[in-house]
Amino acid sequence: MAKTVLITGANKGIGFEVARQLGRAGFTVLLGARDASRGEEAAGKLRAEGADARYVAADLSAASASASALAKQIAEEFGQLDVLVNNAAIFLGAEDGHASDVGIDVLRRTFEVNFFGTVAFTQPLLPLLRAAEKAQIINVSSGLGSLAINGDANSPYFHAKALAYSASKAALNMFTVNLAYDLRESKVTVNSVCPGYTATDLNNHSGHQTVEEGATAIVRLAQAAEEGLTGGFIHKDGTYPW
Ligand SMILES: NC(=O)c1ccc[n+]([C@@H]2O[C@H](COP(=O)([O-])OP(=O)(O)OC[C@H]3O[C@@H](n4cnc5c(N)ncnc54)[C@H](OP(=O)(O)O)[C@@H]3O)[C@@H](O)[C@H]2O)c1
């Protein structure tokens, strides 16, 4: 039977490319989007390429309710979920900024989606992941969420300070480590993955990688559950320090 993957924020950017590549690899793709028309359009594109892809409602601003409804739908149709890719996130661009003066509302809005939304979306789906023979939760994080990289004056990202986004990804990394602990006796692995600096709407296409390159580490991990890695933080060329 084909493996089933649910990807949030999959109507565009890295999430869409992950959906496309896993669709090509034979996964049944549940293409999560907060907007029905954008989600339907993206899923239609993948179906036109021959993938088994369908749009599902996945709104991290109402994450708990959205995931509970979706869990029911997936339970009825598939009885389990093999891979959850928590990809959806926001970066508030010029509104984000330095620790000395970034707006508290900017921190709250960013955490609402990137951290609270992701945690609330994941929890109702855990029984479906536990029901699979082997399952994976892939939290799409960022090197900017690494405390070690932020504090390293020799890192190329040392001066890239955006407190709301970076702190939300650091919190997401803590979710990875803590959830991996909770699931350590189960067949569900949990990891953080950084796609690398990729040209998407998130950064006004300033990233130096293509979406194909950005999807690499996520797609590779989704296809290699047998490695058994859990509680890790990886990128396409290796691992990151927390
Ligand atoms: N691009 C990079 O350089 C880079 C680097 C490191 C990490 N990342 C991470 O990679 C992931 C994908 O980013 P991307 O660059 O592909 O960004 P993107 O092109 O801006 O796509 C973000 C996706 O998240 C969705 N989204 C935003 N808010 C949402 C909400 N409240 N509920 C549900 N979905 C929501 C968006 O939906 P709409 O279309 O409806 O807005 C869109 O589908 C993110 O976790 C990001 O932090 C990206």
The ligand as an SDF file (V2000), in Angstrom:
LIG
                    3D

 48 52  0  0  0  0  0  0  0  0999 V2000
   12.8700   29.7120    2.1400 N   0  0  0  0  0  0  0  0  0  0  0  0
   13.9110   29.6070    2.9580 C   0  0  0  0  0  0  0  0  0  0  0  0
   15.0140   30.1350    2.7000 O   0  0  0  0  0  0  0  0  0  0  0  0
   13.7860   28.8260    4.2270 C   0  0  0  0  0  0  0  0  0  0  0  0
   14.9450   28.6120    4.9950 C   0  0  0  0  0  0  0  0  0  0  0  0
   14.8500   27.8800    6.1710 C   0  0  0  0  0  0  0  0  0  0  0  0
   13.6180   27.3960    6.5580 C   0  0  0  0  0  0  0  0  0  0  0  0
   12.5150   27.6120    5.7950 N   0  0  0  0  0  0  0  0  0  0  0  0
   11.2480   27.0340    6.2360 C   0  0  0  0  0  0  0  0  0  0  0  0
   10.6940   26.2660    5.1840 O   0  0  0  0  0  0  0  0  0  0  0  0
    9.2520   26.2050    5.3180 C   0  0  0  0  0  0  0  0  0  0  0  0
    8.5940   26.5670    4.0040 C   0  0  0  0  0  0  0  0  0  0  0  0
    8.9250   27.9100    3.7020 O   0  0  0  0  0  0  0  0  0  0  0  0
    8.8650   28.5270    2.2320 P   0  0  0  0  0  0  0  0  0  0  0  0
   10.1360   29.2720    2.0550 O   0  0  0  0  0  0  0  0  0  0  0  0
    8.4290   27.5240    1.2530 O   0  0  0  0  0  0  0  0  0  0  0  0
    7.7110   29.6250    2.4600 O   0  0  0  0  0  0  0  0  0  0  0  0
    6.4600   30.1100    1.5680 P   0  0  0  0  0  0  0  0  0  0  0  0
    6.7460   29.9360    0.1080 O   0  0  0  0  0  0  0  0  0  0  0  0
    6.1290   31.4590    2.0940 O   0  0  0  0  0  0  0  0  0  0  0  0
    5.3170   29.0580    1.9660 O   0  0  0  0  0  0  0  0  0  0  0  0
    4.7900   29.0620    3.2550 C   0  0  0  0  0  0  0  0  0  0  0  0
    3.5600   28.1880    3.2830 C   0  0  0  0  0  0  0  0  0  0  0  0
    3.0130   28.2380    4.6150 O   0  0  0  0  0  0  0  0  0  0  0  0
    1.6360   28.5450    4.5050 C   0  0  0  0  0  0  0  0  0  0  0  0
    1.1150   29.2300    5.6990 N   0  0  0  0  0  0  0  0  0  0  0  0
    1.4460   30.4510    6.1800 C   0  0  0  0  0  0  0  0  0  0  0  0
    0.7070   30.7250    7.2700 N   0  0  0  0  0  0  0  0  0  0  0  0
   -0.1160   29.6620    7.4720 C   0  0  0  0  0  0  0  0  0  0  0  0
   -1.1360   29.3590    8.4180 C   0  0  0  0  0  0  0  0  0  0  0  0
   -1.4990   30.2130    9.3910 N   0  0  0  0  0  0  0  0  0  0  0  0
   -1.7630   28.1550    8.3200 N   0  0  0  0  0  0  0  0  0  0  0  0
   -1.4370   27.2890    7.3470 C   0  0  0  0  0  0  0  0  0  0  0  0
   -0.5080   27.5280    6.4040 N   0  0  0  0  0  0  0  0  0  0  0  0
    0.1430   28.7040    6.4720 C   0  0  0  0  0  0  0  0  0  0  0  0
    1.5230   29.4250    3.2690 C   0  0  0  0  0  0  0  0  0  0  0  0
    0.1860   29.4770    2.8140 O   0  0  0  0  0  0  0  0  0  0  0  0
   -0.3940   30.7300    1.9510 P   0  0  0  0  0  0  0  0  0  0  0  0
    0.0710   30.5200    0.5450 O   0  0  0  0  0  0  0  0  0  0  0  0
   -1.8620   30.5870    2.1130 O   0  0  0  0  0  0  0  0  0  0  0  0
    0.1840   31.9790    2.5520 O   0  0  0  0  0  0  0  0  0  0  0  0
    2.4490   28.6590    2.3330 C   0  0  0  0  0  0  0  0  0  0  0  0
    1.7820   27.5400    1.8070 O   0  0  0  0  0  0  0  0  0  0  0  0
    8.9330   27.1510    6.4880 C   0  0  0  0  0  0  0  0  0  0  0  0
    8.8060   26.4140    7.6770 O   0  0  0  0  0  0  0  0  0  0  0  0
   10.1650   28.0370    6.5720 C   0  0  0  0  0  0  0  0  0  0  0  0
   10.3340   28.6040    7.8520 O   0  0  0  0  0  0  0  0  0  0  0  0
   12.5680   28.3020    4.6440 C   0  0  0  0  0  0  0  0  0  0  0  0
  1  2  1  0
  2  3  2  0
  2  4  1  0
  4  5  1  0
  4 48  2  0
  5  6  2  0
  6  7  1  0
  7  8  2  0
  8  9  1  0
  8 48  1  0
  9 10  1  0
  9 46  1  0
 10 11  1  0
 11 12  1  0
 11 44  1  0
 12 13  1  0
 13 14  1  0
 14 15  2  0
 14 16  1  0
 14 17  1  0
 17 18  1  0
 18 19  2  0
 18 20  1  0
 18 21  1  0
 21 22  1  0
 22 23  1  0
 23 24  1  0
 23 42  1  0
 24 25  1  0
 25 26  1  0
 25 36  1  0
 26 27  1  0
 26 35  1  0
 27 28  2  0
 28 29  1  0
 29 30  1  0
 29 35  2  0
 30 31  1  0
 30 32  2  0
 32 33  1  0
 33 34  2  0
 34 35  1  0
 36 37  1  0
 36 42  1  0
 37 38  1  0
 38 39  2  0
 38 40  1  0
 38 41  1  0
 42 43  1  0
 44 45  1  0
 44 46  1  0
 46 47  1  0
M  CHG  2   8   1  16  -1
M  END
$$$$
